[in-house]
Amino acid sequence: MNIKISATSHPALEAQLAAAINNKTKPLGSLGRLEHLAVQIGLVQQTTQPALREPSIIVFAGDHGVVAEGISAFPQDVTWQMVENFLADGAAINVFARQNSIALHVVDAGVNHDFGTREKLLSMKVANGTRNFAKEPAMTVAQCQTAMKNGAELVAALSGNVLGFGEMGIGNTTAAAALMHKLTGVPVADCVGAGTGLSAEGIRHKQAVIEAAVALHANVEAPADVLATFGGFEIATMVGAMLAAAERRMVLLIDGFIVTSALLVAARMHPAILDYCVFSHQSDESGHARMLQALQVKPVLQLDLRLGEGTGAALVYPMLQAAVNFLNQMATFASAQVSEKSSD
């Protein structure tokens, strides 16, 4: 993919945004993270009066061949069953997206199921799931490139300026943990968690499977090759969508562990993408905190979530609205005729 992502750094604009925020009728810094979000969004949009338009969340679904190794507490059929739940408006992400007036799109990036033609389902199936990366690369380089291109095409069809990311795929915490280890160097034991509810024994088995796979593919180093070897079609499609969204100067709402693993790949390819990302929350999935630390970013919320689907992205969106609205609508000391703090 031929992508160009510009850093948002603009010292003069940042100074203008800071001055506008500091002149609001409040003590300096008293709106905390909302002030940082206001500055970030202003820099993304290159204006002192940012606006949020037509927010969307895309849920990417795909299956993983590595489930053959017994690394999930749930059978693979749950992937397509949950896609059906999304299409029937029955999942948590449906509730939260509807609550916040966020358009929701569901993408079949590589589910091991034939959905037929469905009005609400965007079919971008590369294959019926990846191969088992414990035995061979999850996908070919060509398949990975196709998935990333599909993600970019999805973004090209959107008209808004805020995009959240969600996922569904039994086995994808295993893929995400492998990506995390390869791209950060954090020990596998610190990357692996319970996923959909593994026991302690199950977690140890999952760790062993990843460690053996990492040894098998020891020579894989470049981010794109790591993605093709250990990733999923939903993760690769997400990477392409993230890169294209940042190129279009959209605000990216990053959900939990799996979505952040896709962002980790994207950031290794184009580091400037981090300027556009709001990390919605710190997942309760073991490893996510370390992943966020590796990216040197701070999540907005800490709610002990570990559901995926883009739920964290939907929940954080009102915080972005609050940040933009106070910047644009809150009175200044002068306009409200409120006395400012006297100098000592």
C-alpha positions in Angstrom: 0.0 0.0 0.0 1.2 3.4 -1.0 0.3 5.4 2.2 1.6 8.8 3.3 0.7 9.8 6.9 1.7 13.3 8.0 2.6 14.0 11.7 0.1 16.4 13.2 2.7 18.5 15.0 2.1 22.3 14.5 3.7 24.4 17.3 1.8 27.6 16.4 -1.6 25.9 16.2 -0.9 24.0 19.4 -0.1 27.3 21.2 -3.4 28.7 19.9 -5.4 25.7 21.1 -3.7 25.9 24.5 -4.4 29.6 24.8 -8.1 29.1 23.8 -8.4 26.3 26.5 -6.7 28.3 29.2 -9.0 31.3 28.6 -12.1 29.3 29.4 -13.9 29.9 32.6 -12.1 27.3 34.7 -8.9 26.8 36.6 -5.9 26.0 34.4 -5.8 22.3 33.6 -9.0 21.5 35.4 -10.6 19.6 32.6 -7.7 17.2 32.6 -7.7 14.6 29.8 -10.5 16.4 28.0 -8.1 19.3 27.4 -5.5 16.9 25.9 -8.2 15.4 23.7 -9.3 18.9 22.5 -5.7 19.8 21.5 -5.2 16.4 19.8 -8.4 16.7 17.7 -7.6 20.3 16.9 -4.1 19.2 15.6 -5.6 16.3 13.6 -8.0 18.6 11.9 -5.6 21.6 11.8 -8.1 24.0 13.3 -8.9 25.8 16.6 -12.6 24.9 16.1 -12.7 21.1 15.5 -15.9 19.3 14.6 -16.8 15.6 14.8 -18.8 14.4 11.8 -20.6 11.1 11.0 -18.7 8.8 13.4 -18.5 5.2 12.3 -17.3 1.9 13.9 -16.2 -1.0 11.7 -16.3 -4.5 13.2 -13.9 -6.8 11.3 -14.6 -10.6 11.6 -12.3 -13.4 10.7 -11.4 -17.0 11.7 -8.0 -18.4 12.7 -6.5 -21.7 11.8 -4.6 -21.8 15.1 -7.8 -22.8 16.9 -6.9 -26.3 15.8 -4.3 -26.2 18.6 -7.0 -25.9 21.2 -6.2 -22.4 22.3 -9.8 -21.1 22.7 -12.5 -21.8 25.3 -15.1 -21.4 22.6 -15.6 -23.3 19.2 -14.9 -21.5 16.0 -18.6 -21.4 15.1 -19.0 -18.6 17.6 -17.4 -16.2 15.1 -20.1 -16.5 12.5 -22.8 -16.8 15.2 -21.7 -13.5 16.7 -21.6 -11.9 13.2 -25.3 -12.9 12.9 -25.8 -11.3 16.3 -24.3 -8.1 15.1 -26.5 -8.2 12.0 -29.6 -8.7 14.2 -28.6 -5.7 16.4 -28.2 -7.9 19.4 -24.7 -7.4 20.6 -23.2 -4.9 23.1 -21.6 -2.9 20.2 -25.0 -2.5 18.6 -26.4 -1.1 21.9 -23.5 1.3 22.5 -23.2 2.5 18.9 -26.9 3.2 18.7 -26.8 5.0 22.0 -24.2 7.3 20.7 -25.5 7.7 17.1 -22.5 6.0 15.6 -22.9 4.2 12.3 -21.9 0.5 12.6 -20.5 -1.5 9.8 -19.8 -5.3 9.9 -17.2 -6.8 7.6 -16.6 -10.4 6.8 -12.8 -10.3 6.3 -12.4 -14.1 6.5 -15.0 -16.0 8.4 -15.2 -19.7 7.9 -18.9 -19.6 7.0 -21.0 -18.8 4.0 -23.3 -15.9 4.9 -24.7 -15.6 1.4 -25.7 -12.0 0.3 -26.7 -10.0 3.3 -27.8 -6.4 3.2 -26.0 -5.3 6.4 -22.8 -7.4 5.9 -19.9 -6.1 3.9 -18.2 -9.1 2.3 -14.5 -8.8 1.9 -13.6 -12.4 2.5 -10.0 -13.2 1.6 -10.5 -16.9 2.5 -12.4 -19.0 5.0 -10.0 -18.2 7.8 -6.3 -18.2 8.0 -4.1 -21.3 8.2 -2.6 -22.6 11.4 0.4 -20.5 12.2 1.7 -23.2 14.5 2.4 -25.2 11.3 2.8 -22.6 8.5 2.3 -18.9 7.9 -1.3 -17.7 8.6 -1.6 -16.2 5.2 0.4 -15.6 2.1 2.0 -12.2 1.5 -0.5 -11.7 -1.4 -3.5 -12.5 0.9 -2.2 -10.1 3.5 -1.8 -7.3 0.9 -5.3 -8.0 -0.4 -6.8 -7.7 3.1 -5.0 -4.4 3.8 -6.2 -3.1 0.4 -9.7 -4.1 1.3 -9.5 -2.1 4.6 -8.3 1.0 2.7 -11.2 0.7 0.3 -13.7 0.5 3.2 -12.4 3.8 4.5 -12.5 5.5 1.1 -16.2 4.9 1.1 -16.8 6.7 4.5 -17.8 10.4 4.7 -17.2 11.1 8.4 -14.0 12.1 10.2 -14.1 9.7 13.2 -13.6 6.0 12.9 -13.6 3.3 15.6 -12.4 -0.2 15.2 -13.8 -3.5 16.5 -13.3 -7.2 15.8 -14.7 -10.7 16.2 -12.7 -13.8 15.7 -12.3 -16.9 17.9 -8.6 -17.4 18.3 -7.6 -13.8 17.7 -6.2 -13.1 21.1 -3.6 -15.8 20.3 -2.8 -14.0 17.0 -2.6 -10.7 18.8 -0.3 -12.0 21.5 2.0 -13.4 18.9 2.1 -10.1 17.0 2.7 -8.3 20.3 5.7 -10.5 21.2 7.3 -10.3 17.7 6.9 -6.5 17.4 7.7 -5.5 21.0 10.0 -8.2 22.4 7.8 -8.6 25.5 8.1 -12.2 26.7 5.2 -14.4 25.4 4.2 -15.1 29.0 3.5 -11.4 29.5 1.5 -11.2 26.2 -0.9 -14.1 26.8 -4.2 -13.9 28.6 -7.5 -15.8 29.1 -9.1 -14.5 25.9 -12.7 -15.7 26.0 -12.2 -17.5 29.3 -9.3 -20.0 29.4 -8.3 -21.7 32.6 -4.8 -21.3 34.0 -3.9 -24.5 32.3 -5.4 -23.3 29.1 -3.4 -20.1 29.2 -0.2 -22.1 29.7 -1.0 -24.2 26.7 -1.7 -21.1 24.6 1.7 -19.7 25.7 3.4 -22.9 24.6 1.7 -22.9 21.2 2.8 -19.3 20.6 6.4 -20.0 21.8 6.7 -23.0 19.5 5.2 -21.0 16.5 7.6 -18.1 17.2 10.5 -20.6 17.1 9.2 -22.1 13.9 9.1 -18.6 12.2 12.1 -17.2 14.0 13.4 -15.4 10.9 10.3 -13.3 10.3 11.0 -9.7 11.4 9.5 -7.0 9.1 6.1 -5.8 10.3 4.3 -6.8 7.1 5.8 -10.3 7.3 5.0 -10.6 11.0 1.4 -9.7 10.1 1.2 -12.2 7.3 2.7 -15.0 9.5 0.8 -14.6 12.7 -2.1 -12.3 12.0 -5.7 -12.8 11.0 -7.6 -11.5 8.0 -9.7 -9.3 10.3 -6.5 -7.9 11.8 -4.8 -7.3 8.4 -7.9 -5.6 7.0 -8.0 -3.4 10.1 -4.3 -2.4 9.6 -5.2 -1.3 6.0 -8.2 0.7 7.3 -6.2 2.3 10.1 -3.5 3.5 7.7 -6.0 4.9 5.2 -8.0 6.6 7.9 -4.9 8.4 9.3 -3.9 9.4 5.8 -7.3 11.0 5.5 -6.7 12.8 8.8 -9.5 11.0 10.6 -9.6 10.5 14.4 -9.0 6.8 15.1 -10.8 5.2 18.1 -8.7 2.2 19.2 -10.5 -0.5 21.2 -8.9 -3.3 23.2 -6.2 -5.9 22.8 -6.8 -7.2 19.3 -7.4 -3.8 17.8 -4.3 -2.4 19.5 -2.3 -5.3 18.0 -3.4 -4.2 14.6 -2.4 -0.6 15.5 0.9 -1.9 16.7 1.6 -3.3 13.2 0.4 -0.1 11.6 2.6 2.0 13.9 5.7 0.0 13.1 5.0 0.7 9.4 4.0 4.4 9.8 4.9 5.8 13.3 3.0 9.1 12.6 -0.3 7.2 12.8 -0.1 7.4 16.6 -0.9 11.2 16.4 -4.4 10.3 15.1 -5.2 7.6 17.7 -7.4 7.9 20.8 -6.8 4.7 22.9 -10.3 4.2 24.4 -9.5 2.0 27.3 -7.1 -0.5 28.9 -8.5 -3.9 28.4 -8.6 -6.4 31.2 -7.0 -8.9 28.8 -3.6 -9.7 30.2 -1.0 -8.1 28.0 -2.9 -5.0 26.9 -1.3 -2.8 29.5 2.1 -3.8 28.4 1.1 -3.3 24.7 0.0 0.3 25.5 3.3 0.8 27.4 5.3 -0.4 24.4 3.4 2.2 22.3 4.0 4.9 25.0 0.3 5.8 25.0 -2.2 6.3 27.8 -5.8 5.0 27.6 -8.8 7.3 28.3 -10.9 4.8 30.3 -10.2 2.0 32.7 -13.4 0.0 33.0 -12.1 -3.6 33.2 -13.6 -4.4 29.7 -12.4 -7.3 27.7 -15.2 -7.8 25.2 -13.9 -6.5 22.0 -16.4 -5.7 19.2 -15.3 -2.0 19.4 -17.3 -1.5 22.6 -14.5 0.7 24.2 -14.4 2.8 21.1 -18.2 3.5 21.3 -18.0 4.2 25.0 -15.2 6.8 24.6 -16.9 8.8 21.8 -18.9 11.0 24.2 -15.6 12.0 25.8 -14.4 13.3 22.3 -17.7 15.2 22.0 -17.2 16.8 25.4 -13.7 17.8 24.5 -14.7 19.4 21.2 -17.8 21.0 22.7 -16.1 22.7 25.6 -13.5 24.1 23.3 -16.1 25.5 20.9 -18.9 26.5 23.3 -17.5 27.3 26.7 -17.3 30.9 27.7 -14.0 32.7 28.2 -13.3 34.8 31.2 -13.7 37.9 29.1 -17.0 36.9 27.4 -18.5 35.8 30.8 -17.1 38.8 32.6 -15.6 36.5 35.2 -12.5 37.7 37.1 -9.4 35.6 36.4 -6.9 34.5 39.1 -4.9 37.3 40.3 -1.1 37.1 39.9 1.0 36.8 43.0 
